[in-house]
Amino acid sequence: MAKKGLGLSVKQLKSGSWRAQIRKVGFPPQSKNFLSQKEANAWAIPILEEMQKTGTIVDRRASGRTTFGEAIRCYITEETAKRRSAISRRSEEDRLNRFLREEAKLCAFALSNLTPGAVCCLA
């Protein structure tokens, strides 16, 4: 399915897994390993299509490594501290920390995998 000149190569590794690599001028190179060639193409082709249609690509690698809980903790340290009132800062911290405790399953999701369906199923 990968054709020369499109910026996509899908190759089988010695381990038996498959690596999809996207290299297109003007975009950061991307690669990911998969168990099958079908999975590799299913990941790479929509990214290439997005590049061709819009001329831009959204880099989702960071959101795949960051959990919802980590994002909330980051918000607590960076944004809550900007509140003017100490009472306001403390109450927001308390609410967010309670959410982290009570919604541990939801907070374990990577940001890239967080969907409305995931939120509704855990509620």
N, C-alpha and C positions, 0 to 999 in steps of 0.2 A: 504494500500500500504506500510505502514511502518512495517518493520519486526524487531523483537528483534535481537540484535546483530549487526545490520548494523550501529547503531549510530544515527538513525532517529526516532523521535516520532512526530506524528501529533495528537493533542488532541483538542476536542471542549471545550471551556471555558464556564463558566456560562453565560457570556454575549451573547453567541451564535456565537462568532467569533472563529477562529481556530488558534492554535499556532503550528508552526513547530519548533522543536528543533533538532539541530545537535550536538551530542557529540561523538567525536571520539578521541581516544588516539593520542596525538601528535599534535593536532590541537586546536585552540581556540574554545570554545563553541559558537554557534550562534543560535539565535532564532528570529522569526518574526511573527507577527500576521496578519491574513488574514480574509476576509469575507467568504471564502469557503474552504472546504477541498481540492478541486481541485487546487486552487491557491496556497495553502500551499505546496502541493506535487510538483507542477510545479516549485516552488522556490527552494525547498530543494534537489530534486533528482539530478539536474545538478551539484550542489555543491558537493554532495557525490560522483558522478561519477568523477568529477575533482580530488577529494582527492584520489580516488582509482587509477586513471590512472597515475597521475603525482606524487603523494605523497606530493604534496604541494597545498596550497590554497592561492589565492589572497584575502586579506581582503579588501572588497569594501565599508565597512561602512563609512569610512572617506570621500570617494569620493561621497557618497550619501548625506552627510551633507554639503559639500563644494560646493559653486557655482563657475562658471567660473569667475565671477566678483571678488569674494573673492580671487581666485587664482591670478588674475592679480594684485589686490591691494597688495597682499603679495609679488609678484615679484617686484613691484615698490619699496616697502620699503626695501626688503632684497637684491635684485640683482642689481637694477639700481644704488644704492648707491656705488657699487663696481667699477663703471666706473671711469676711470682716469680723464677725462676732465669734468669740470662743464657744459660746453656747451653740451656735449654728454649726460650727465645725465639729463639735463633739457629737451632736445629735445625728449629723449625717454619717460620721464615722460609725456610730453605734448601729444605725440602720443597715449600712453596707456590710459591716462585720456579722450582724445577725443573718443577713441574706447569705453570706458566704457559708455560715454554719448550717443553716436550715436547707439550703439548696445545693448541697455538695455535689450531687450528680450533675446538675446543670452546669455548675462551675467547672467541672472536669472536661467539658466539651471544648475542643479547639474552636477558635473563632470562625475558622473557615467551614466548620461543620455545624455551626449553630443555625438552626432554621426555625421558623414558626412551628413547624410540626414537632420538633424536638422539645420546644418549650411547652407546648400543649400536652404532649404525652407524659411529661414529668410532673405536671401540675396536679 
